[in-house]
Amino acid sequence: GQFKKDKVIAIDHNKRELEEAPEGGLKIIMDAGELKFLNNTFDTVTSFFTFMYIPKSEHQKIFKEIYRVLKKDGNLVL
Protein backbone atom coordinates (compact mmCIF):
# COMPACT_ATOMS: atom_id res chain seq x y z
CA GLY A 1 0.00 0.00 0.00
CA GLN A 2 0.91 3.64 -0.09
CA PHE A 3 1.19 6.18 2.69
CA LYS A 4 0.60 9.32 0.63
CA LYS A 5 0.53 11.92 3.40
CA ASP A 6 2.79 10.13 5.82
CA LYS A 7 6.53 10.14 6.27
CA VAL A 8 7.91 6.65 5.78
CA ILE A 9 11.13 5.36 7.27
CA ALA A 10 12.35 1.94 6.18
CA ILE A 11 14.94 0.12 8.26
CA ASP A 12 16.85 -3.08 7.61
CA HIS A 13 20.21 -4.43 8.69
CA ASN A 14 20.86 -5.39 5.05
CA LYS A 15 21.66 -2.62 2.54
CA ARG A 16 20.56 -4.81 -0.37
CA GLU A 17 17.07 -5.22 1.11
CA LEU A 18 16.74 -1.45 1.56
CA GLU A 19 17.66 -0.93 -2.08
CA GLU A 20 14.62 -3.07 -2.99
CA ALA A 21 12.26 -0.92 -0.88
CA PRO A 22 9.99 1.49 -2.78
CA GLU A 23 11.26 5.01 -3.35
CA GLY A 24 9.86 7.96 -1.45
CA GLY A 25 10.87 7.19 2.10
CA LEU A 26 14.00 7.50 4.19
CA LYS A 27 16.04 4.28 4.20
CA ILE A 28 18.30 3.52 7.17
CA ILE A 29 20.55 0.56 7.88
CA MET A 30 19.64 -0.36 11.46
CA ASP A 31 19.15 -3.33 13.78
CA ALA A 32 15.49 -3.74 14.74
CA GLY A 33 16.59 -4.83 18.21
CA GLU A 34 18.31 -1.49 18.83
CA LEU A 35 16.18 1.21 17.22
CA LYS A 36 17.89 4.60 17.19
CA PHE A 37 14.69 6.60 17.63
CA LEU A 38 13.29 8.46 20.62
CA ASN A 39 10.48 6.96 22.70
CA ASN A 40 6.96 7.61 21.39
CA THR A 41 8.11 8.67 17.91
CA PHE A 42 5.81 6.82 15.51
CA ASP A 43 2.04 6.74 14.96
CA THR A 44 2.33 3.44 13.09
CA VAL A 45 4.96 0.74 12.85
CA THR A 46 4.69 -1.94 10.18
CA SER A 47 6.62 -5.14 9.80
CA PHE A 48 6.01 -7.28 6.75
CA PHE A 49 7.81 -10.57 6.10
CA THR A 50 10.25 -9.83 8.91
CA PHE A 51 9.88 -12.13 11.88
CA MET A 52 10.16 -15.34 9.88
CA TYR A 53 13.77 -14.37 9.09
CA ILE A 54 14.73 -13.42 12.63
CA PRO A 55 15.57 -16.04 15.29
CA LYS A 56 12.73 -16.49 17.78
CA SER A 57 15.17 -15.68 20.57
CA GLU A 58 15.28 -12.08 19.23
CA HIS A 59 11.51 -11.53 18.85
CA GLN A 60 10.82 -10.27 22.38
CA LYS A 61 13.68 -7.75 22.20
CA ILE A 62 12.39 -6.41 18.88
CA PHE A 63 8.78 -6.14 20.10
CA LYS A 64 9.99 -4.19 23.15
CA GLU A 65 11.80 -1.77 20.85
CA ILE A 66 8.76 -1.42 18.59
CA TYR A 67 6.49 -0.59 21.51
CA ARG A 68 9.08 1.83 22.91
CA VAL A 69 9.15 3.93 19.72
CA LEU A 70 5.41 3.63 19.09
CA LYS A 71 3.18 6.43 20.39
CA LYS A 72 0.74 5.55 23.19
CA ASP A 73 -2.27 5.22 20.87
CA GLY A 74 -0.18 4.06 17.92
CA ASN A 75 -0.72 1.05 15.68
CA LEU A 76 1.45 -1.97 15.00
CA VAL A 77 0.65 -3.62 11.67
CA LEU A 78 2.06 -7.10 11.03
C-alpha positions as semicolon CSV with decimal commas, in nm:
position;residue;x (nm);y (nm);z (nm)
1;G;0,000;0,000;0,000
2;Q;0,091;0,364;-0,009
3;F;0,119;0,618;0,269
4;K;0,060;0,932;0,063
5;K;0,053;1,192;0,340
6;D;0,279;1,013;0,582
7;K;0,653;1,014;0,627
8;V;0,791;0,665;0,578
9;I;1,113;0,536;0,727
10;A;1,235;0,194;0,618
11;I;1,494;0,012;0,826
12;D;1,685;-0,308;0,761
13;H;2,021;-0,443;0,869
14;N;2,086;-0,539;0,505
15;K;2,166;-0,262;0,254
16;R;2,056;-0,481;-0,037
17;E;1,707;-0,522;0,111
18;L;1,674;-0,145;0,156
19;E;1,766;-0,093;-0,208
20;E;1,462;-0,307;-0,299
21;A;1,226;-0,092;-0,088
22;P;0,999;0,149;-0,278
23;E;1,126;0,501;-0,335
24;G;0,986;0,796;-0,145
25;G;1,087;0,719;0,210
26;L;1,400;0,750;0,419
27;K;1,604;0,428;0,420
28;I;1,830;0,352;0,717
29;I;2,055;0,056;0,788
30;M;1,964;-0,036;1,146
31;D;1,915;-0,333;1,378
32;A;1,549;-0,374;1,474
33;G;1,659;-0,483;1,821
34;E;1,831;-0,149;1,883
35;L;1,618;0,121;1,722
36;K;1,789;0,460;1,719
37;F;1,469;0,660;1,763
38;L;1,329;0,846;2,062
39;N;1,048;0,696;2,270
40;N;0,696;0,761;2,139
41;T;0,811;0,867;1,791
42;F;0,581;0,682;1,551
43;D;0,204;0,674;1,496
44;T;0,233;0,344;1,309
45;V;0,496;0,074;1,285
46;T;0,469;-0,194;1,018
47;S;0,662;-0,514;0,980
48;F;0,601;-0,728;0,675
49;F;0,781;-1,057;0,610
50;T;1,025;-0,983;0,891
51;F;0,988;-1,213;1,188
52;M;1,016;-1,534;0,988
53;Y;1,377;-1,437;0,909
54;I;1,473;-1,342;1,263
55;P;1,557;-1,604;1,529
56;K;1,273;-1,649;1,778
57;S;1,517;-1,568;2,057
58;E;1,528;-1,208;1,923
59;H;1,151;-1,153;1,885
60;Q;1,082;-1,027;2,238
61;K;1,368;-0,775;2,220
62;I;1,239;-0,641;1,888
63;F;0,878;-0,614;2,010
64;K;0,999;-0,419;2,315
65;E;1,180;-0,177;2,085
66;I;0,876;-0,142;1,859
67;Y;0,649;-0,059;2,151
68;R;0,908;0,183;2,291
69;V;0,915;0,393;1,972
70;L;0,541;0,363;1,909
71;K;0,318;0,643;2,039
72;K;0,074;0,555;2,319
73;D;-0,227;0,522;2,087
74;G;-0,018;0,406;1,792
75;N;-0,072;0,105;1,568
76;L;0,145;-0,197;1,500
77;V;0,065;-0,362;1,167
78;L;0,206;-0,710;1,103
